[in-house]
Each structure stands twice: as structure tokens, then as C-alpha cells.
Amino acid sequence: IPVSSILPDWMQENWILFNVKNLLLLKKIKKKIHLRKDVALFQEKLKVADKAYAQLRPKEEGRGKWIKQDQKPNILLIVVEGLGEVHLKKGWLPHLSRRKSENLAVKTFLTHQRNTNRGLYSLYSGKHPNLVSQSVKPDLVAQYGKMDTGLAEVLVKNDYRAVYLQGAPSVFMCKDRFLPQLGFEEVIGEEKFPKEVPRIKWGVDDQQLYKLSVSKIDELVAQKNPWFLSLLTVTTHHPIEASNKVLKNLEDGFRYADEELEIFLNELEAKGLFESTLICITSDEVAGDGEHVLSENLGTMIMLTPDKLKNEITHPFTQSDVAFSLCDYLNIDDHPFLGRSFFRTYDTERPLYFASIFQQKSFLYQKQQLFIQYYSGKQEMLNLERLDLLTPPTIVKEMIPQGFQQLDEFVSASDRGLDFLTTPIIMDLKEISPDGELVVKSPGFIKVGLKKGEKVILKFEGENRHADAPLVVNWLIQDMKHKRSFKPNVILLPGSSEGFDKVFVSPGDSWYDLSIRVMANNNNEWVLRNLQISMVED
């Protein structure tokens, strides 16, 4: 939710969760904010929830595999930011549309949520992201350590090299911290690109990303082992920029992305890599247009196989099926992934669960019926004959309560009951220096949990080290039903510093999150000093 008229909206929509450990307690202390992370409680909740999740979403082998291949090909997973079926239908990606018709493609491929980190977690872990809870699984991994076995981890155990490469800074959304926990041996972001490479606001554009990817692939090929390389583009993320071309809107962005992807694929083909590599082109999330109820969840999965298979897979699949599918393709049976495989035949339909945190809705699709549970509590039910953008939904007046109960049960298992993490948790950060000064180079916020009537005092000094970009510090109180209220902003001008001394009292009857948000350019630098957080008597 944009809160500043000075900064563009794109800077104000995703935040890296961080906290600090140098706390000075004030007078009238009611309770301490513990440095200890309750790992035992965390693991206990995971164990219970994962058992329920596996029962609701088991591994299904169907009638067997319809594909046979005995090789150990490389895997290249290209994740195009925001790509969805809606953009292909609009004709914005003619090269990719041709590739889709000439190769192997999943006709109906559902993304589970909005936000890149949620989508990546599903692709790499084979599990749903949180569908309702504001707690984001990658952030929890960054705090608590490993939660799930990752696709990269399984491939590494089978002699693969596993590398992740993106155009944005790797610290954004904690990718530098949670991706290694899923098995990636190397995580490369914008900060590792040569200084002479031109930059855009988010980092480096698709053209520069693909150029470095070619170099990385050459390096991997020289090492002889098969490899798994996953790429994430950024040009099609708002504000839609390229270093070598003016892009005016989302259509321009996807047309540019299509051109650069085609150039990249042609270069790989010229190197002979098509003969030894399974190339998958897919979505992290979908920047839908809102014209259809599914526009934000119908993604893309296109596969260029070494044996040049051409087929349209008509059975619907999801992001959380990718890990099982790729292991199945490689004939790797020793893995923990659930769901279904692209490469198997299934005679029955299954319930499909997904959500949109932007629309504040969770969904269940089964038996041509779409159950919609709003985060606010409102319920809606639609008849939807097919999962596509052409089939118009019709409203069902007499709703089926069992469907909403089923959706609620699945959400409870998938989200793992991790809302307890709104209790005060302090993360240890490597960046904290001995003198208690924290240098931050990306947007973020400090987060503290409050109960009704509890008061928190926050004091710190902030310094903006950027030469020409302002910082915005604002205060946010958010309850478990996701209602938001922003306090007035404090503008920290370039080169200035200011002290902050605020007192807040929790206004509701449930847990609240109090956050200090600091919004800045990704390459900005701000300094946090002398932080004091205290819980006191009202």
C-alpha cells in the first residue's frame, strides 16, 4: 500500500523483514523482548501441520509415466517476473507463444499466490506458500533455518550443481538467506554483477541477466557435472525498465522480455545446449489485469525437452507440482515431494488451492466450482466449467458449506499455524557491528508483536547516507485480520540524520504487529543507531 507521495509506488510494496539485537531496556519494564528464538515450538508446529498437509495433498503417481528418458540432462528453470496466461493471450509475447505451440506445455498452470518469494518457495520446495497468513515462509527460513527439503538439495545429492541467478539484489526478500536453505550452492544477485554493467532501478535488466547467464552456463558446462540453474528476471516488474530501451507500460515490458528471452534461447541452441538441457519457462506470480477471477493465478509452464517433445498437457498443475515433476523426469525416486507429476497420467480430478494476497482471497477449485473465502470473512461461490480466461463464471446462490470448511482445513495445514510468530522475535543479523550500528542497504522494517493494552517505546537514530534520495520512515499497526493503519511519515532528507522517539499502545483485542517501515532506493544506505525497544505498563 503506497504511503508516500515522494517515492514511486514500486518501492513501497515489498519489504525485507529484519530485526536487531542491541536492545537497551527502559524503566517500568513489563517483560523483555527475548533474543532467544523458540526453535522447539517452531519445529513442533511444523511437524503437526506437515502431517495434516501430507494427508490433504498426498504424492500421487497416477497410472504411471508417459515419458521415458534415460539421460541426466541439465535443468534450466527460467522464471519470468509476473508472467501469466493473460499476457500470452493478449499477444504480447509472440516468440514465447510460438515456443509454447512447438514444444511441451501445461495448458492450465496455477500459481499459488502473489509475491515473488511465495512463488519461488513453491517452485523449489514443492509445497504451498502461506495462503492467508501474513507470515512468509522464506522469511521464517531466514529466521529459523531450514523448514523443507528443496529441489536443489535433492539434485545436489544426485551429483548436480545448483545455482540461482537474478537481476535484483539477492538480499531483497531474503533470497540470499532462504535459497541456500533449499539447497542452492550459489546465489547470485545484482551485487555480484560487474560495476560496468548498466543498471535499472531494480538492478540489471533481462538483457544483462541473460548475458551473465551464458557465462555462468559456460562455467558450469566446463565442470562436467550436470547442473540446475534457475533464473529470475526483473524487467517486467513495476516500474518496467530496461537499460537500452524506453519501456512505457507493461505491454512494452513483456514485449521486451519476449525479445530478450528469444535471443538467449537462440544463443543456447547455437551452443548445442538444447540437446542436453531441459529448459522450463514459468511464472513466479501473475501480474493479472483483474478482468477475470483467475487472471492473477493462471501462470505459464513451457518445457523445451532434449528430445523435442511437442504436446499440450491438459490436466491442471500448480507451482507446487514442479519439484516432483522434475525429479520424476530425471528418474529420481528418493525425494519428499508431494502432489502430481507433469509426466504421469491421472484419471481423476483433485482439489486445487490457491490465493491472492493482493485481492485478499483464498480459493478452492473442485468439480467445476470455485469457492472464494475473503480474508475479511465474506464467502462467495462460482460455477466455472473450465480453468481458463475464456470461461465466464456464474454466481451460485446456494453455497455449499462443506467446500469452505475444506478450504479452511487446507489453509490451516498449509499455513502451518505460524501466526504465533507475531509474538516478539528478534533476529540476529551479521551486519551489526560491535558498536551497535546497523548499516542497511535495502528497504525493510523492524517488527514487534503487541497484545491489547500493551505499550511499546521505540527509540533510535536514523541517518540517510544517500547523496540525493530521501528516506521515508512510517509507522504501521496491522492486526491478524490484515487491517492496516499508517501513522504520519517522517522524511529523512539526503545526508541528514534524526532521532525518533515514539510510544504506541495496542488498540485491539488480538495480537497486533507494530512495524517501523523504512522505504528507500535499493541502492540506498541508511544507518540505525542506539535502538531501544521496551514493553511497558499502560
C-alpha positions as CSV (number, residue, x, y, z in Angstrom):
1,I,0.0,0.0,0.0
2,P,1.8,3.2,-1.1
3,V,2.2,5.7,1.7
4,S,4.4,8.4,0.3
5,S,3.9,10.9,-2.4
6,I,7.6,11.3,-2.8
7,L,8.6,7.8,-3.6
8,P,7.2,5.8,-6.5
9,D,4.8,3.0,-5.6
10,W,7.0,0.2,-6.7
11,M,9.4,0.9,-3.8
12,Q,6.6,0.6,-1.3
13,E,5.1,-2.8,-1.9
14,N,7.6,-5.5,-0.7
15,W,9.8,-5.4,2.4
16,I,12.6,-7.4,3.8
17,L,11.9,-8.5,7.4
18,F,14.7,-7.7,9.8
19,N,15.2,-7.0,13.5
20,V,18.2,-6.1,15.6
21,K,19.7,-7.5,18.8
22,N,21.3,-4.5,20.6
23,L,18.4,-3.7,23.0
24,L,18.5,-1.2,25.9
25,L,15.6,-1.8,28.3
26,L,13.9,1.3,29.9
27,K,12.2,1.8,33.2
28,K,8.8,0.1,34.0
29,I,9.7,-3.0,32.0
30,K,6.8,-5.4,31.9
31,K,8.6,-8.1,30.0
32,K,11.7,-8.5,27.9
33,I,11.7,-9.0,24.2
34,H,13.6,-12.2,24.1
35,L,16.7,-12.7,21.9
36,R,16.1,-16.5,22.1
37,K,14.2,-17.9,19.1
38,D,11.8,-20.6,20.2
39,V,13.0,-23.2,17.7
40,A,11.4,-26.1,19.6
41,L,7.9,-24.5,19.4
42,F,8.6,-23.7,15.7
43,Q,9.6,-27.3,14.9
44,E,6.7,-28.7,16.9
45,K,4.2,-26.7,14.9
46,L,5.8,-27.7,11.6
47,K,5.6,-31.4,12.5
48,V,1.9,-31.3,13.3
49,A,1.0,-29.1,10.3
50,D,3.1,-31.1,7.8
51,K,1.4,-34.3,8.8
52,A,-2.0,-32.8,8.1
53,Y,-0.7,-31.2,4.9
54,A,0.5,-34.6,3.5
55,Q,-2.8,-36.2,4.2
56,L,-4.7,-33.4,2.3
57,R,-2.2,-33.3,-0.5
58,P,-0.5,-36.7,-0.9
59,K,2.0,-37.8,-3.5
60,E,0.1,-39.2,-6.4
61,E,1.7,-41.5,-9.0
62,G,-1.3,-42.0,-11.2
63,R,-1.3,-44.7,-13.9
64,G,2.4,-44.3,-14.5
65,K,4.8,-42.2,-16.5
66,W,4.0,-41.4,-20.2
67,I,7.6,-40.2,-20.8
68,K,10.7,-42.3,-21.0
69,Q,14.2,-40.9,-20.9
70,D,17.4,-42.4,-19.6
71,Q,19.7,-39.4,-19.6
72,K,20.7,-37.0,-16.9
73,P,20.1,-33.7,-18.6
74,N,20.9,-30.2,-17.2
75,I,17.9,-28.3,-15.9
76,L,17.4,-24.6,-16.7
77,L,14.4,-23.1,-15.0
78,I,13.7,-19.6,-16.3
79,V,11.2,-17.7,-14.0
80,V,9.8,-14.6,-15.8
81,E,8.7,-12.0,-13.4
82,G,4.9,-11.6,-13.4
83,L,4.3,-13.8,-16.5
84,G,0.8,-15.2,-16.9
85,E,-1.6,-16.7,-19.5
86,V,-3.3,-13.3,-19.7
87,H,-0.1,-11.8,-21.3
88,L,0.2,-14.6,-23.8
89,K,-3.5,-14.2,-24.7
90,K,-3.0,-10.5,-25.4
91,G,-0.3,-11.3,-27.9
92,W,2.5,-9.6,-26.0
93,L,4.9,-12.5,-26.2
94,P,4.8,-13.8,-29.9
95,H,8.1,-15.7,-29.6
96,L,7.2,-17.4,-26.4
97,S,3.7,-18.2,-27.8
98,R,5.4,-19.9,-30.8
99,R,7.7,-21.9,-28.5
100,K,4.6,-22.9,-26.5
101,S,2.9,-24.3,-29.5
102,E,6.0,-26.1,-30.8
103,N,7.1,-27.8,-27.5
104,L,5.7,-29.3,-24.3
105,A,3.4,-27.1,-22.3
106,V,0.9,-27.3,-19.4
107,K,-2.4,-25.9,-20.6
108,T,-3.5,-24.9,-17.1
109,F,-0.7,-24.0,-14.7
110,L,-1.8,-22.3,-11.5
111,T,0.4,-20.0,-9.4
112,H,-0.5,-20.3,-5.7
113,Q,-0.1,-16.7,-4.5
114,R,1.1,-13.2,-5.3
115,N,4.7,-12.0,-4.4
116,T,7.8,-13.5,-5.9
117,N,9.2,-15.1,-2.7
118,R,6.0,-17.0,-2.2
119,G,6.1,-18.3,-5.8
120,L,9.7,-19.3,-5.6
121,Y,9.2,-21.1,-2.4
122,S,6.5,-23.3,-4.0
123,L,8.6,-24.0,-7.1
124,Y,11.7,-25.0,-5.1
125,S,10.1,-26.8,-2.1
126,G,7.1,-28.5,-3.7
127,K,4.7,-27.0,-1.1
128,H,2.1,-24.3,-1.0
129,P,3.1,-20.9,0.3
130,N,1.1,-19.4,3.1
131,L,-2.3,-18.7,1.6
132,V,-3.8,-16.4,4.2
133,S,-1.2,-15.8,7.0
134,Q,1.0,-12.7,6.6
135,S,4.0,-14.8,7.8
136,V,6.0,-15.5,4.7
137,K,7.8,-18.9,4.7
138,P,11.0,-17.6,3.1
139,D,11.3,-15.0,5.9
140,L,10.7,-17.8,8.5
141,V,13.5,-19.8,7.0
142,A,15.7,-16.7,7.2
143,Q,14.9,-16.5,10.9
144,Y,14.7,-20.2,12.0
145,G,16.7,-22.1,9.4
146,K,15.6,-25.0,7.2
147,M,11.9,-25.9,7.1
148,D,11.6,-28.0,4.0
149,T,13.8,-30.1,1.6
150,G,14.4,-28.2,-1.6
151,L,14.6,-29.3,-5.2
152,A,18.1,-28.0,-5.4
153,E,19.1,-30.0,-2.3
154,V,17.8,-33.3,-3.9
155,L,19.6,-32.5,-7.2
156,V,22.9,-31.8,-5.5
157,K,22.6,-35.2,-3.8
158,N,22.3,-36.6,-7.3
159,D,25.6,-35.0,-8.5
160,Y,24.1,-31.8,-9.9
161,R,25.4,-28.3,-9.3
162,A,22.7,-25.9,-8.2
163,V,22.9,-22.2,-8.9
164,Y,20.4,-19.4,-8.6
165,L,20.8,-16.1,-10.5
166,Q,18.6,-13.0,-10.6
167,G,18.8,-9.4,-11.8
168,A,17.7,-7.8,-8.5
169,P,19.8,-7.6,-5.3
170,S,19.9,-11.1,-3.6
171,V,19.1,-9.5,-0.2
172,F,15.7,-8.4,-1.4
173,M,13.1,-10.8,0.1
174,C,15.9,-12.6,1.9
175,K,16.8,-14.7,-1.1
176,D,20.5,-14.7,-0.1
177,R,19.4,-16.4,3.2
178,F,16.5,-18.8,2.4
179,L,17.6,-20.1,-1.0
180,P,20.8,-21.8,0.4
181,Q,18.5,-23.5,2.9
182,L,16.7,-25.0,0.0
183,G,19.9,-26.4,-1.4
184,F,21.3,-23.8,-3.8
185,E,25.1,-23.9,-3.6
186,E,25.5,-20.4,-5.1
187,V,23.1,-17.4,-5.0
188,I,23.9,-14.6,-7.4
189,G,22.2,-11.2,-7.4
190,E,22.8,-7.7,-8.8
191,E,25.5,-7.1,-6.2
192,K,27.8,-9.6,-8.0
193,F,27.4,-8.2,-11.5
194,P,30.4,-6.2,-12.7
195,K,30.2,-2.5,-12.0
196,E,30.3,-1.6,-15.7
197,V,27.1,-3.4,-16.4
198,P,24.3,-0.8,-16.8
199,R,21.7,-0.7,-14.0
200,I,18.0,-0.1,-13.8
201,K,16.1,0.7,-10.5
202,W,15.6,-2.9,-9.6
203,G,19.2,-4.0,-10.6
204,V,20.0,-5.3,-14.0
205,D,17.6,-5.8,-16.9
206,D,16.8,-9.1,-18.7
207,Q,19.4,-8.5,-21.4
208,Q,22.2,-8.2,-18.9
209,L,20.9,-11.1,-16.8
210,Y,20.9,-13.4,-19.8
211,K,24.4,-12.3,-20.8
212,L,25.8,-13.2,-17.4
213,S,23.7,-16.4,-17.5
214,V,25.5,-17.5,-20.7
215,S,28.8,-17.0,-19.0
216,K,27.7,-18.9,-15.9
217,I,26.4,-21.8,-18.1
218,D,29.8,-21.9,-19.9
219,E,31.4,-22.2,-16.5
220,L,29.0,-25.0,-15.4
221,V,29.5,-26.9,-18.6
222,A,33.2,-26.9,-18.1
223,Q,32.8,-28.6,-14.7
224,K,31.4,-31.7,-16.4
225,N,28.7,-32.4,-13.7
226,P,25.0,-31.9,-14.8
227,W,23.7,-28.6,-13.5
228,F,20.5,-27.0,-12.3
229,L,20.4,-23.2,-13.0
230,S,17.4,-21.1,-12.0
231,L,17.0,-17.6,-13.3
232,L,14.6,-14.8,-12.2
233,T,14.1,-11.8,-14.5
234,V,13.1,-8.3,-13.2
235,T,12.3,-6.1,-16.2
236,T,8.6,-6.8,-16.1
237,H,8.3,-5.7,-12.5
238,H,6.9,-2.2,-11.9
239,P,8.3,0.3,-12.8
240,I,9.1,-1.6,-16.1
241,E,12.6,-0.5,-17.1
242,A,15.4,-1.6,-19.4
243,S,18.8,0.0,-19.7
244,N,18.9,0.0,-23.5
245,K,15.3,0.8,-24.4
246,V,12.4,3.1,-23.2
247,L,9.5,1.0,-21.9
248,K,6.3,2.9,-21.3
249,N,4.0,0.2,-19.9
250,L,3.6,-3.4,-19.0
251,E,3.0,-4.4,-22.6
252,D,6.3,-2.8,-23.6
253,G,7.9,-4.7,-20.7
254,F,6.6,-8.1,-21.8
255,R,7.4,-7.5,-25.5
256,Y,11.0,-6.6,-24.4
257,A,11.2,-9.7,-22.2
258,D,10.0,-11.8,-25.1
259,E,12.6,-10.5,-27.4
260,E,15.5,-10.9,-24.9
261,L,14.4,-14.4,-23.9
262,E,14.3,-15.4,-27.6
263,I,17.8,-14.1,-28.2
264,F,19.0,-16.0,-25.1
265,L,17.4,-19.3,-26.2
266,N,18.8,-18.9,-29.7
267,E,22.3,-18.5,-28.2
268,L,21.8,-21.6,-26.1
269,E,20.7,-23.6,-29.1
270,A,23.7,-22.4,-31.2
271,K,25.9,-23.7,-28.4
272,G,24.3,-27.1,-28.7
273,L,22.7,-27.0,-25.2
274,F,19.2,-27.9,-26.4
275,E,20.4,-31.4,-26.9
276,S,21.4,-31.8,-23.2
277,T,19.2,-29.5,-21.3
278,L,15.6,-29.5,-20.1
279,I,14.5,-25.8,-20.3
280,C,11.5,-24.7,-18.3
281,I,9.9,-21.3,-18.7
282,T,7.5,-20.4,-16.0
283,S,6.0,-17.8,-13.6
284,D,6.8,-16.6,-10.1
285,E,3.4,-14.8,-9.8
286,V,1.0,-13.3,-12.3
287,A,0.6,-9.6,-12.8
288,G,-3.0,-10.1,-13.9
289,D,-5.4,-7.4,-15.2
290,G,-8.3,-8.3,-12.9
291,E,-10.8,-8.8,-15.8
292,H,-11.3,-12.5,-14.8
293,V,-11.4,-14.1,-11.4
294,L,-8.3,-16.3,-12.4
295,S,-6.3,-13.5,-14.1
296,E,-3.8,-13.3,-11.1
297,N,-3.3,-17.1,-10.8
298,L,-3.1,-18.6,-14.3
299,G,0.6,-18.8,-14.9
300,T,2.8,-20.4,-17.6
301,M,4.8,-23.6,-17.8
302,I,6.6,-24.3,-21.1
303,M,9.2,-27.0,-21.5
304,L,11.8,-27.4,-24.2
305,T,13.0,-31.0,-23.9
306,P,16.2,-32.5,-25.4
307,D,14.1,-34.9,-27.5
308,K,11.9,-32.0,-28.7
309,L,8.6,-33.3,-27.4
310,K,5.5,-31.5,-28.7
311,N,2.3,-31.8,-26.6
312,E,-0.2,-29.9,-24.6
313,I,-0.7,-31.4,-21.1
314,T,-4.4,-30.8,-20.5
315,H,-4.5,-31.9,-16.8
316,P,-4.2,-28.9,-14.5
317,F,-1.0,-28.5,-12.5
318,T,0.4,-26.0,-10.0
319,Q,3.7,-24.5,-8.9
320,S,4.0,-26.9,-6.0
321,D,4.0,-29.8,-8.6
322,V,7.2,-28.6,-10.2
323,A,9.7,-30.2,-7.8
324,F,8.0,-33.7,-8.0
325,S,7.8,-33.3,-11.8
326,L,11.4,-32.5,-12.4
327,C,12.6,-35.4,-10.1
328,D,10.2,-37.7,-12.0
329,Y,11.6,-36.6,-15.3
330,L,15.1,-37.3,-14.1
331,N,14.0,-40.7,-12.7
332,I,14.9,-39.6,-9.1
333,D,12.6,-41.6,-6.8
334,D,14.3,-40.7,-3.4
335,H,12.7,-37.3,-2.7
336,P,10.0,-36.0,-0.3
337,F,7.9,-34.0,-2.8
338,L,4.1,-34.3,-2.9
339,G,1.5,-33.6,-5.5
340,R,1.4,-34.8,-9.1
341,S,3.9,-35.0,-11.9
342,F,3.6,-33.4,-15.4
343,F,4.9,-36.6,-16.8
344,R,2.2,-39.0,-15.5
345,T,-1.4,-39.9,-16.4
346,Y,-4.2,-39.2,-14.0
347,D,-7.8,-40.3,-14.3
348,T,-9.3,-38.2,-11.5
349,E,-9.5,-34.6,-10.7
350,R,-8.2,-33.2,-7.4
351,P,-9.0,-30.1,-5.4
352,L,-6.8,-27.1,-6.2
353,Y,-5.9,-24.5,-3.7
354,F,-4.5,-21.0,-4.4
355,A,-4.9,-17.4,-3.2
356,S,-4.2,-13.7,-3.9
357,I,-2.9,-11.7,-1.0
358,F,-3.5,-8.6,-3.2
359,Q,-7.1,-9.5,-3.7
360,Q,-7.3,-10.7,0.0
361,K,-8.9,-14.0,-1.1
362,S,-8.2,-17.7,-0.9
363,F,-9.6,-20.2,-3.4
364,L,-10.6,-23.9,-3.8
365,Y,-11.5,-25.3,-7.2
366,Q,-13.1,-28.7,-7.5
367,K,-15.9,-30.2,-9.5
368,Q,-16.2,-27.1,-11.7
369,Q,-16.9,-25.0,-8.6
370,L,-14.8,-22.2,-7.3
371,F,-15.0,-21.5,-3.6
372,I,-13.8,-18.0,-2.6
373,Q,-13.0,-17.1,1.0
374,Y,-12.2,-13.5,1.6
375,Y,-9.8,-12.6,4.3
376,S,-12.5,-10.4,5.8
377,G,-14.7,-13.4,6.3
378,K,-17.1,-12.9,3.3
379,Q,-17.7,-16.1,1.2
380,E,-18.6,-16.4,-2.5
381,M,-19.1,-19.4,-4.7
382,L,-18.9,-19.6,-8.6
383,N,-19.7,-22.1,-11.2
384,L,-16.6,-22.3,-13.5
385,E,-16.7,-25.0,-16.1
386,R,-13.0,-24.7,-17.1
387,L,-9.9,-23.2,-15.5
388,D,-9.2,-20.6,-18.3
389,L,-9.6,-17.0,-19.0
390,L,-12.4,-17.5,-21.6
391,T,-14.9,-19.3,-19.5
392,P,-17.2,-16.8,-17.7
393,P,-18.1,-17.7,-14.1
394,T,-21.6,-17.6,-12.8
395,I,-22.6,-16.9,-9.2
396,V,-24.0,-19.7,-7.1
397,K,-26.7,-18.5,-4.7
398,E,-27.0,-21.7,-2.6
399,M,-23.5,-22.2,-1.3
400,I,-22.0,-25.5,-0.1
401,P,-20.6,-25.1,3.4
402,Q,-18.5,-28.2,3.2
403,G,-16.4,-26.6,0.5
404,F,-15.5,-23.7,2.6
405,Q,-14.7,-26.0,5.6
406,Q,-12.4,-28.0,3.3
407,L,-10.7,-24.8,2.2
408,D,-10.3,-23.7,5.8
409,E,-8.8,-27.0,6.8
410,F,-6.3,-26.9,4.0
411,V,-5.2,-23.4,4.7
412,S,-4.7,-24.3,8.4
413,A,-2.4,-27.2,7.3
414,S,-0.6,-25.2,4.6
415,D,0.0,-22.1,6.6
416,R,1.1,-24.3,9.5
417,G,-0.5,-22.2,12.2
418,L,2.5,-19.9,12.2
419,D,0.7,-16.7,13.2
420,F,2.3,-17.3,16.6
421,L,5.3,-15.6,15.1
422,T,3.7,-12.3,15.7
423,T,5.0,-12.6,19.3
424,P,8.2,-10.6,19.8
425,I,11.1,-12.2,17.9
426,I,14.5,-10.6,17.5
427,M,16.6,-11.8,14.6
428,D,20.4,-11.8,14.8
429,L,21.9,-10.0,11.8
430,K,25.5,-10.4,10.7
431,E,25.6,-6.8,9.6
432,I,25.5,-5.5,13.2
433,S,28.9,-4.1,14.1
434,P,30.4,-4.2,17.7
435,D,29.4,-0.5,18.3
436,G,25.8,-1.3,17.8
437,E,25.5,0.5,14.4
438,L,23.4,-1.3,11.7
439,V,24.0,-0.3,8.1
440,V,21.1,-1.2,5.9
441,K,21.3,-1.2,2.1
442,S,17.7,-2.2,1.3
443,P,14.1,-1.5,2.3
444,G,13.0,-3.2,5.5
445,F,11.2,-2.9,8.8
446,I,11.5,-3.6,12.5
447,K,8.6,-5.8,13.8
448,V,7.3,-6.2,17.3
449,G,4.2,-8.1,18.5
450,L,1.7,-6.4,20.8
451,K,-1.3,-7.6,22.8
452,K,-4.3,-5.4,23.8
453,G,-3.3,-2.6,26.0
454,E,0.4,-3.2,25.8
455,K,2.6,-0.2,25.2
456,V,5.9,-0.2,23.3
457,I,8.5,2.5,23.4
458,L,10.8,2.7,20.4
459,K,13.8,5.0,20.2
460,F,16.5,5.1,17.6
461,E,18.6,7.5,15.5
462,G,18.5,7.2,11.7
463,E,20.9,8.6,9.2
464,N,20.5,8.9,5.4
465,R,23.8,8.4,3.7
466,H,22.5,8.8,0.1
467,A,23.5,11.9,-1.8
468,D,20.2,12.7,-3.4
469,A,17.4,10.3,-2.5
470,P,15.1,10.8,0.5
471,L,14.1,8.2,3.0
472,V,10.6,7.8,4.4
473,V,10.1,6.4,7.9
474,N,6.5,5.5,8.7
475,W,4.7,3.6,11.4
476,L,2.3,0.7,10.7
477,I,-0.1,-1.2,13.0
478,Q,-1.5,-4.4,11.5
479,D,-3.9,-6.8,13.1
480,M,-4.3,-10.5,12.4
481,K,-7.2,-9.7,10.1
482,H,-4.9,-7.6,8.0
483,K,-6.5,-4.2,8.7
484,R,-3.9,-1.5,8.2
485,S,-3.4,2.0,9.6
486,F,-0.5,4.1,8.8
487,K,0.9,6.8,11.1
488,P,2.3,10.1,9.6
489,N,5.5,9.8,7.7
490,V,8.9,11.2,8.7
491,I,11.0,12.3,5.7
492,L,14.8,11.9,6.2
493,L,16.4,14.2,3.6
494,P,19.6,13.2,1.8
495,G,22.7,13.5,4.0
496,S,20.7,14.2,7.2
497,S,20.1,12.3,10.5
498,E,17.3,12.5,13.0
499,G,16.3,10.9,16.3
500,F,13.0,9.1,16.7
501,D,11.1,8.6,19.9
502,K,7.6,7.1,19.6
503,V,5.1,5.4,22.0
504,F,2.4,3.1,20.8
505,V,-0.4,1.3,22.6
506,S,-2.1,-1.8,21.0
507,P,-5.7,-0.8,20.2
508,G,-7.4,-4.2,19.7
509,D,-8.3,-7.4,21.4
510,S,-5.9,-9.7,19.5
511,W,-2.3,-9.8,18.5
512,Y,-1.0,-6.8,16.5
513,D,2.2,-6.2,14.6
514,L,3.8,-2.9,15.1
515,S,6.3,-2.1,12.3
516,I,8.7,0.7,11.6
517,R,9.0,0.8,7.8
518,V,11.9,2.5,6.1
519,M,11.5,3.0,2.4
520,A,14.5,3.7,0.2
521,N,16.0,3.1,-3.2
522,N,17.5,-0.4,-3.3
523,N,21.0,1.0,-3.6
524,N,20.4,3.5,-0.8
525,E,22.2,3.3,2.6
526,W,20.8,4.2,5.9
527,V,22.2,3.7,9.4
528,L,20.3,2.7,12.5
529,R,21.9,3.6,15.9
530,N,21.0,3.3,19.6
531,L,17.9,1.3,19.2
532,Q,15.8,1.0,22.3
533,I,12.6,-1.2,22.4
534,S,10.7,-1.7,25.6
535,M,7.3,-3.2,26.6
536,V,5.9,-1.2,29.4
537,E,2.8,-0.9,31.7
538,D,0.0,1.1,30.2
